[in-house]
Amino acid sequence: MKCPLCNYNSTNLTLKGDAREYWSCEKCCLIFVPPEFFISKKEEIERYLEHNNTLDNEGYVKMFQKKINTINKICSGINTVLDYGCGYEPVLKILLEREGYKTHGYDLNFFPNEDLKKKYDLIISTETFEHIKNPGEELACLIPQIPSKGYLAIMTRFYPSRNGNLCLESFSQWYYKRDPTHIAFYSQKTFSWVADEFRLNICYNNNFDFIIFQRK
């Protein structure tokens, strides 16, 4: 089975659980769920609408504000931003606009009409990459829309690891993988592969759920 990130053929069944399978790639260390276990688009959208991802959710807003504070410190010369995977209520887009950034929002299910051929100083994707079926293709489309010295920021929970490698015992009990819409899981090694493959520098990594790349 090919890896949906790097297309490498050598992938291995790592775990069976949650009524599906989890496979891992030897090359980029992505862990992914095979397509036969994907839920329907209708079920996926219904699941997203269950989340209270609104401006009224103080915890949700506070979480985003912390990420924006990091962006303000790490990313210089930012004017235009794309919130990639903004959800049904584009909270991050609104918060970024309050900071003075010219921000556009794109979401495959809720805001699919944004022109993705534009250049953006920063593309930020929060709580989205774990849902993406073909992350390699997505990155290959997104990164050319970032100018030289521009930034790509990804927020997604890194899977449990020990000494840089998957901790299978912790992963088997990990709540994050149980969401049926979560089908791709990343580690520091995975993002190091992304940086090498797409000629990016890693300029921030909190070793938990947020990483910022700068295009060379």
DRENLUMPA-768043 format. One record per residue: residue in one letter; x, y, z of N, C-alpha, C in turn. Coordinates in steps of 0.05 Angstrom, whole numbers, plus 5000, padded with zeros to 4 digits. Layout:
# residues N
resn,n.c1,n.c2,n.c3,ca.c1,ca.c2,ca.c3,c.c1,c.c2,c.c3
a,X,Y,Z,X,Y,Z,X,Y,Z
...
# end
This chain:
# residues 216
resn,n.c1,n.c2,n.c3,ca.c1,ca.c2,ca.c3,c.c1,c.c2,c.c3
m,5017,4976,5000,5000,5000,5000,5018,5025,5000
k,5012,5044,4982,5028,5068,4980,5022,5088,5002
c,5043,5101,5011,5039,5122,5031,5026,5147,5018
p,5005,5158,5029,4992,5182,5017,5008,5207,5020
l,5030,5207,5034,5047,5231,5036,5070,5229,5017
c,5086,5208,5018,5110,5207,5002,5109,5187,4979
n,5087,5172,4977,5083,5152,4955,5101,5128,4957
y,5114,5124,4980,5132,5101,4983,5115,5076,4986
n,5125,5054,4973,5110,5029,4973,5113,5012,4998
s,5134,5017,5013,5140,5000,5036,5126,5011,5061
t,5101,5003,5064,5085,5011,5088,5077,4986,5103
n,5072,4989,5129,5066,4966,5145,5041,4970,5162
l,5026,4948,5165,5003,4949,5184,5014,4951,5212
t,5007,4972,5226,5018,4978,5252,4999,4970,5274
l,4973,4974,5269,4954,4969,5290,4926,4965,5278
k,4911,4947,5290,4882,4945,5285,4867,4953,5310
g,4848,4971,5306,4832,4980,5329,4813,5001,5320
d,4793,5007,5336,4773,5028,5330,4758,5021,5304
a,4755,4995,5298,4741,4986,5274,4755,4994,5248
r,4781,4998,5250,4796,5005,5226,4826,4997,5230
e,4842,5004,5209,4871,4997,5210,4888,5022,5209
y,4912,5020,5221,4931,5042,5220,4957,5031,5208
w,4966,5043,5186,4990,5035,5173,5012,5056,5176
s,5037,5048,5175,5059,5067,5178,5078,5065,5155
c,5090,5088,5148,5109,5089,5126,5138,5089,5136
e,5154,5072,5125,5182,5070,5133,5198,5094,5125
k,5189,5108,5104,5205,5130,5093,5200,5156,5107
c,5174,5165,5109,5168,5191,5120,5155,5189,5148
c,5150,5164,5158,5140,5159,5185,5111,5169,5189
l,5097,5175,5167,5068,5180,5169,5054,5155,5179
i,5034,5159,5196,5015,5137,5202,4988,5145,5190
f,4976,5126,5175,4952,5133,5160,4932,5110,5161
v,4907,5118,5156,4884,5099,5155,4878,5094,5125
p,4877,5069,5116,4871,5063,5088,4843,5073,5080
p,4840,5078,5054,4815,5090,5044,4790,5074,5049
e,4792,5047,5051,4768,5031,5056,4755,5036,5083
f,4770,5050,5100,4759,5057,5126,4749,5086,5129
f,4750,5101,5107,4741,5129,5107,4710,5129,5111
i,4700,5148,5126,4671,5152,5127,4663,5169,5104
s,4637,5171,5099,4626,5186,5076,4630,5216,5081
k,4628,5231,5059,4631,5260,5062,4608,5272,5079
k,4584,5261,5076,4561,5270,5092,4566,5265,5122
e,4576,5241,5128,4582,5235,5156,4605,5253,5167
e,4624,5259,5150,4647,5275,5157,4637,5304,5164
i,4621,5315,5147,4610,5342,5152,4594,5343,5177
e,4577,5323,5181,4560,5322,5205,4578,5321,5230
r,4600,5307,5228,4619,5305,5251,4631,5333,5257
y,4639,5347,5235,4651,5374,5239,4631,5393,5252
l,4606,5391,5244,4585,5409,5255,4579,5404,5284
e,4587,5381,5294,4583,5375,5323,4602,5391,5340
h,4625,5400,5329,4644,5415,5345,4635,5444,5350
n,4641,5453,5374,4634,5481,5381,4658,5499,5374
n,4664,5501,5348,4687,5517,5339,4677,5544,5331
t,4670,5561,5351,4659,5587,5346,4673,5608,5362
l,4668,5633,5356,4679,5655,5372,4669,5656,5400
d,4647,5643,5406,4635,5642,5433,4650,5622,5451
n,4665,5605,5439,4680,5584,5454,4707,5597,5463
e,4708,5605,5488,4731,5620,5498,4757,5603,5497
g,4754,5577,5503,4778,5560,5502,4789,5557,5474
y,4771,5555,5455,4778,5553,5426,4792,5578,5417
v,4781,5601,5424,4793,5627,5417,4821,5630,5430
k,4823,5623,5455,4848,5625,5470,4870,5608,5457
m,4862,5584,5449,4881,5566,5436,4892,5578,5410
f,4874,5590,5394,4883,5604,5369,4900,5628,5375
q,4893,5643,5396,4908,5667,5402,4937,5660,5409
k,4941,5638,5423,4969,5629,5429,4984,5624,5403
k,4971,5611,5384,4984,5606,5358,4990,5632,5343
i,4972,5651,5345,4976,5677,5332,5000,5692,5345
n,5002,5690,5371,5024,5702,5385,5051,5691,5376
t,5051,5665,5371,5075,5652,5360,5081,5661,5332
i,5060,5663,5315,5063,5674,5288,5076,5702,5289
n,5065,5718,5307,5075,5746,5309,5105,5747,5316
k,5114,5728,5332,5142,5727,5340,5161,5715,5319
i,5151,5695,5305,5168,5679,5287,5168,5689,5258
c,5144,5697,5249,5141,5703,5220,5142,5733,5215
s,5163,5741,5202,5167,5770,5196,5157,5777,5168
g,5149,5801,5164,5141,5811,5138,5115,5799,5127
i,5097,5791,5145,5072,5778,5137,5050,5800,5133
n,5038,5799,5109,5015,5816,5103,4990,5800,5096
t,4994,5780,5078,4972,5764,5068,4973,5736,5079
v,4950,5726,5087,4948,5699,5100,4925,5683,5088
l,4929,5657,5085,4908,5639,5078,4904,5620,5101
d,4879,5620,5112,4871,5600,5132,4860,5576,5117
y,4877,5555,5115,4871,5532,5098,4857,5511,5115
g,4831,5507,5110,4815,5489,5127,4802,5504,5150
c,4789,5526,5143,4780,5545,5163,4754,5536,5178
g,4741,5515,5168,4717,5505,5181,4692,5521,5175
y,4670,5513,5188,4645,5525,5182,4642,5554,5193
e,4657,5560,5214,4659,5588,5224,4688,5595,5225
p,4698,5612,5207,4727,5617,5205,4738,5635,5228
v,4739,5623,5251,4748,5637,5275,4776,5648,5273
l,4794,5631,5264,4822,5639,5261,4825,5663,5241
k,4810,5661,5219,4811,5683,5200,4802,5709,5212
i,4781,5709,5228,4772,5733,5242,4793,5744,5261
l,4805,5726,5276,4825,5734,5296,4850,5746,5282
l,4858,5734,5260,4881,5744,5244,4875,5771,5233
e,4850,5775,5223,4842,5801,5213,4843,5823,5234
r,4836,5815,5259,4838,5834,5281,4866,5842,5287
e,4885,5825,5280,4914,5831,5283,4925,5848,5261
g,4908,5853,5240,4916,5869,5218,4925,5855,5193
y,4923,5828,5193,4931,5812,5170,4908,5811,5150
k,4914,5813,5124,4894,5810,5103,4891,5779,5099
t,4868,5769,5108,4865,5740,5110,4842,5729,5093
h,4848,5707,5080,4827,5693,5065,4823,5666,5078
g,4799,5655,5075,4793,5629,5086,4785,5609,5064
y,4796,5585,5066,4788,5564,5048,4781,5539,5064
d,4760,5526,5056,4753,5500,5067,4738,5484,5046
l,4747,5459,5042,4736,5442,5021,4706,5439,5024
n,4697,5437,5049,4669,5431,5053,4651,5456,5057
f,4663,5478,5068,4646,5501,5076,4653,5526,5060
f,4678,5530,5052,4685,5554,5036,4704,5545,5013
p,4693,5531,4993,4710,5519,4973,4717,5538,4949
n,4708,5563,4950,4711,5579,4926,4735,5598,4927
e,4751,5598,4948,4774,5615,4949,4794,5608,4927
d,4806,5629,4915,4825,5625,4894,4852,5615,4906
l,4858,5589,4902,4882,5578,4913,4907,5583,4896
k,4904,5598,4874,4927,5604,4857,4941,5630,4866
k,4930,5644,4885,4942,5669,4895,4967,5662,4912
k,4984,5682,4915,5007,5679,4933,5000,5690,4960
y,5009,5676,4981,5004,5685,5008,5030,5685,5023
d,5035,5706,5039,5059,5707,5056,5060,5684,5076
l,5036,5677,5085,5033,5655,5105,5009,5638,5098
i,5012,5612,5096,4990,5594,5096,4990,5579,5122
i,4968,5581,5137,4965,5568,5162,4942,5548,5161
s,4947,5524,5172,4927,5503,5172,4925,5491,5200
t,4902,5495,5212,4899,5486,5240,4878,5465,5241
e,4885,5442,5255,4866,5420,5258,4854,5411,5232
t,4871,5410,5212,4862,5402,5185,4877,5379,5173
f,4904,5379,5177,4920,5359,5163,4915,5330,5172
e,4903,5327,5196,4896,5300,5204,4872,5289,5189
h,4858,5307,5175,4834,5299,5159,4841,5295,5130
i,4865,5302,5121,4871,5302,5092,4877,5274,5082
k,4864,5267,5061,4867,5240,5049,4894,5236,5034
n,4902,5258,5020,4927,5256,5005,4945,5280,5011
p,4958,5280,5035,4973,5303,5044,4996,5310,5025
g,5007,5291,5011,5029,5297,4993,5019,5315,4970
e,4996,5308,4959,4985,5324,4937,4977,5352,4947
e,4966,5353,4971,4958,5379,4983,4982,5398,4986
l,5004,5387,4997,5028,5403,5001,5040,5412,4974
a,5039,5394,4955,5050,5400,4928,5034,5423,4915
c,5009,5426,4922,4993,5448,4911,4996,5473,4928
l,4999,5471,4954,5000,5494,4972,5026,5508,4971
i,5048,5494,4972,5074,5506,4976,5082,5525,4953
p,5075,5519,4927,5081,5539,4906,5066,5566,4910
q,5045,5566,4926,5031,5591,4931,5044,5608,4953
i,5066,5598,4964,5081,5613,4984,5106,5625,4971
p,5111,5651,4972,5134,5662,4960,5160,5654,4975
s,5183,5659,4963,5208,5655,4976,5208,5670,5002
k,5217,5657,5024,5218,5668,5051,5190,5670,5064
g,5169,5660,5050,5143,5659,5062,5141,5634,5080
y,5118,5631,5093,5115,5612,5115,5092,5593,5111
l,5095,5569,5121,5073,5549,5123,5072,5540,5152
a,5049,5543,5165,5045,5535,5193,5024,5514,5194
i,5030,5492,5208,5012,5469,5210,5008,5463,5240
m,4982,5462,5247,4975,5453,5274,4960,5426,5272
t,4972,5406,5284,4960,5379,5285,4974,5364,5307
r,4961,5348,5322,4973,5335,5345,4993,5314,5336
f,5018,5316,5345,5039,5296,5338,5032,5270,5352
y,5037,5247,5338,5030,5222,5351,5051,5215,5372
p,5044,5198,5392,5062,5192,5414,5087,5178,5404
s,5110,5187,5414,5136,5176,5406,5154,5173,5430
r,5174,5156,5427,5194,5153,5447,5221,5150,5433
n,5240,5167,5441,5266,5168,5428,5264,5172,5398
g,5244,5188,5390,5240,5195,5362,5224,5175,5346
n,5216,5152,5358,5201,5132,5344,5173,5128,5356
l,5155,5117,5340,5128,5112,5349,5128,5096,5375
c,5113,5105,5394,5108,5089,5419,5081,5075,5415
l,5083,5050,5407,5058,5036,5399,5039,5033,5422
e,5049,5028,5446,5032,5025,5469,5015,5050,5474
s,5028,5074,5473,5014,5099,5477,4996,5105,5454
f,5005,5098,5429,4988,5104,5406,4963,5087,5407
s,4964,5062,5416,4941,5045,5417,4919,5056,5435
q,4928,5072,5455,4908,5083,5474,4903,5113,5469
w,4914,5123,5448,4912,5152,5442,4884,5160,5434
y,4872,5178,5448,4845,5187,5442,4843,5200,5414
y,4863,5213,5406,4863,5230,5382,4858,5214,5357
k,4867,5189,5357,4864,5172,5333,4836,5161,5330
r,4820,5163,5352,4794,5150,5351,4773,5166,5336
d,4778,5192,5331,4759,5207,5315,4758,5196,5287
p,4735,5188,5277,4734,5175,5251,4741,5192,5227
t,4743,5219,5232,4752,5237,5211,4782,5241,5211
h,4796,5231,5232,4825,5233,5233,4837,5209,5219
i,4851,5214,5197,4861,5192,5181,4891,5194,5175
a,4904,5215,5184,4933,5218,5179,4946,5230,5204
f,4968,5218,5212,4981,5226,5237,5011,5230,5233
y,5022,5251,5245,5048,5261,5238,5066,5261,5263
s,5092,5261,5258,5112,5262,5279,5133,5283,5271
q,5152,5287,5288,5174,5305,5281,5190,5294,5258
k,5193,5268,5256,5207,5256,5233,5192,5261,5207
t,5165,5259,5209,5148,5264,5186,5152,5292,5175
f,5152,5311,5194,5155,5339,5185,5183,5345,5176
s,5203,5331,5187,5230,5334,5176,5232,5325,5147
w,5218,5303,5141,5216,5294,5113,5203,5315,5096
v,5181,5326,5105,5167,5347,5090,5186,5371,5085
a,5201,5379,5105,5220,5401,5101,5241,5395,5079
d,5252,5371,5080,5272,5363,5060,5260,5361,5032
e,5237,5349,5031,5224,5343,5005,5216,5369,4991
f,5206,5388,5006,5195,5412,4994,5213,5437,4998
r,5238,5433,5006,5257,5454,5008,5247,5476,5027
l,5242,5467,5052,5232,5485,5073,5252,5484,5096
n,5254,5506,5111,5267,5506,5136,5247,5505,5159
i,5252,5490,5179,5235,5489,5203,5245,5512,5221
c,5228,5532,5225,5237,5555,5242,5223,5555,5269
y,5204,5537,5273,5191,5535,5299,5178,5507,5301
n,5181,5494,5325,5169,5468,5330,5165,5466,5360
n,5140,5464,5369,5135,5462,5397,5135,5432,5407
n,5142,5414,5388,5144,5385,5395,5118,5373,5405
f,5096,5386,5398,5070,5376,5408,5048,5378,5387
d,5044,5402,5377,5021,5405,5358,5024,5428,5339
f,5047,5441,5338,5049,5465,5320,5078,5466,5309
i,5079,5470,5283,5105,5473,5269,5103,5494,5248
i,5124,5510,5245,5125,5531,5224,5149,5526,5206
f,5143,5526,5180,5164,5523,5160,5168,5550,5146
q,5192,5555,5137,5197,5578,5119,5208,5568,5093
r,5197,5578,5071,5206,5570,5045,5233,5581,5039
k,5251,5564,5029,5278,5573,5022,5278,5591,4998
# end
